[in-house]
Amino acid sequence: MKKLVNLFVCFCFISGAAIAQTKDNILPAAVQIKVAAQAAPAEFRDGATVLGYNSNGELVVLRTGTNDYICLAPDYKTPKYFASYCYPKSLEPFMKRGRDLIAEGKRRERDSIRQKEVADGRLSMPQTPTTLFGYWGTLENLNKETGEMSDSKRRYVIYVPFAKAADLGMSNKPNNLGQPWLMDEGTYKAHIMITPPLNHQH
């Protein structure tokens, strides 16, 4: 019994230390804003609303914007995939619902839940093409002055609900050529994926 207690105490200590170490990755708000805004087209960066993390690791509004864009700062818990996203406010109900379901431990079920909610009219999804911009790299390669990462990559996702690849004249299979293709064909979250070759200039 004593061994079990000691193991439990040791586990709690290690877990607590890991959490504390992870929270060390939470950047100052000003830096998070710079990184988050890098995902957006240049002309929209300064006016975008930015969501990021406070010192407790909670997602909060770091900056209230003046245009129609929302940028999401990288999750401090994933320093090896330090990703920011930017999208029009019309996508926020869809994005927020996904974040909420993950927080509830329903990552695997989130798509089926959102699909039903969209079908029932309880969750809004833009019915016109809507673009999400992705920008990611690693925390260790982040320039905290500019918000740029030396190993950064980009991806562009254009949501076209219920679209079929044949109707759009494109493939429904991924490629490594930077060509657009349709993912989740025919579903509520059908989207065109565009991933530039890794050696592209941005």
N, C-alpha and C positions, 0 to 999 in steps of 0.2 A: 504494500500500500504506500509506503514511504517513497519507493522508487517511482510509483505513478505520480505522486504529488510533485516530486522533484522534476519529473519529465514535463508535467503540466506547467510548472513555474518557469522552467527553461523555455518551453514553447512560447509562453506569453511574453517572456523577455525578448526572445528573438523576433516575434511578431511585432511587438511594440517598437523595437529598434528599426525594423524594416519599414514600418509606417513612417517613423520619424525621418529616416533617410530619404524615403520617397518624397516627403513634404519639403525636403531641402531643394527639390527640383522646381518648386513654385517660384516663378520669377516675379520681380516687381511689376506692378500693373502697367507701367509705361512700356516695359519691354514686351509683355504679353500683347499689348495693343499693336506694337510694331510688327511682331511675328504674325498675329492674326490678320492684319491688314495686307500682308504680303500676298495672301491668297487672292485678293480682289484685283480686278483691272485697275491700273494706276489711277485713272480718273475718279474712281469711287472710294479710294482708300481713306482719305482724310475725313469723309463724311459718314462713314459706316458706323453703325452701332457695334460695339465689341463685347462679347461675352467671354469671361475668363474666370480665374480662380482666386479666391481670397486666401488669407493665411491659414484658414482652417480646411482648405481644399474644397470649398463649396463653390459651385458655379454661380456667378453673379454678373450683373451688368458693370463692366469696367468703364465704358464710355457710352453715353447716349448720342446717337448720330443725328445727322441732318438730312440723310438721303434714304433710299429704300433698301439699303443693304444691311445684312447682319453678318458679322465675322465671328467665328468661334476659335478661340485661342487653343493651342495644343494641350492635350491632356498631360499633366505633369507626371502621371503614373506610367506613361509609355515613352520614356526618353529616347528609345531606339526607333520609334515611329512617331516623331514629333510633328504632328499634322495639324494644320489649320484649314478652315473651310470658310467660304463666304458665299452667300446666296441671298436672293430677294426675300423680303419679309413674307411674301405669299407662301414660301416654303416652310416658314417657322412652325406652324402647327404640326406638320409632318415630322420635322426634325426634332421638335421638343417632345413629341409623343414617343419617338424612338429613344431619346435620352431617358425619359421617365420610365419606360419599360425595362431598359437595361438596369437602371437603379433599383428596380423591383426584382431583379434577378430573372427577367424574362427575355434575355437576349435571343434565345432560340425561337421563342414564340412571337417575337415582336412583329415580324412581317405578316404572319397570319392574323394577328390581332388587329393590326392597322388595316389590313385588307378588308376585314369584316366591318370595321368602323367606317371606312370610306364607303363601302357598299351600303351601309345603313344610314349614311349621311351624318354621322357623328364626328367625322374627321374630314376636314377640308383638304383637298389636293388640287393645285392649279390644273386647269384643263387646257391651258395653252403651254407651249414649250417654255421651260423655266430652267435656267442654268445654275449649277453649283460648281464653284471653283475650288480645287484642292491644291494644297502646297505642303510638302513634307520633306523631312530629312531627319537628322539626329540632333539631339540637344547638345552633344559635345562639339558639333560643328557650327553652332549658332554664334553669329556676331551680334552681341547684345546692344550694340550701338545702332545697327541698321535693321535688325530683325531678319537678316538674310542668313541662310545656311549654305555652306560651301558644297554640301552634297545634296542640295534640294532637287526635288522633282515636282512636276505638275500634272494635274489631270483635270479634265473638263467633263462634266456630266450634265446632259440636257434631258430633263424629265419630259416625256411625251406619253402620258397615261394611255394605256391600252393599244399603243401603236404596234403594228406588225412590220417586221423587217422588209418584207417584199413590197409593202406599200411605200416604204421610204427609200427603196432602192439600195439597201445595204445588207451586209451579212449580220447574222445573229451569233457569230463566233468571234472570240477575241483574236487579236493579232499583235505582233510586236513591231509594226511598221508605222504606228501613229495614225492608222486609218480608223475612222469612226465605225462603230458596230453597235447593234442594239442588244441590250441586256434585259432580262426579265420580260421578254417579248409577250405582248398581249395582256400584261397585268396592270394593276393600278399604278405601279411604279416602274413601268417600262422606261428605260432611259438610254440615250445614246452615250457611249463611252468613247472619249478621245484621250489617249495617253501618248503625248509626244515622245519620240525616241529619246533615250537618256542623254544623248550628247547635244540636244537642242539648246539654243541660246534663249534666255528669257531675262 
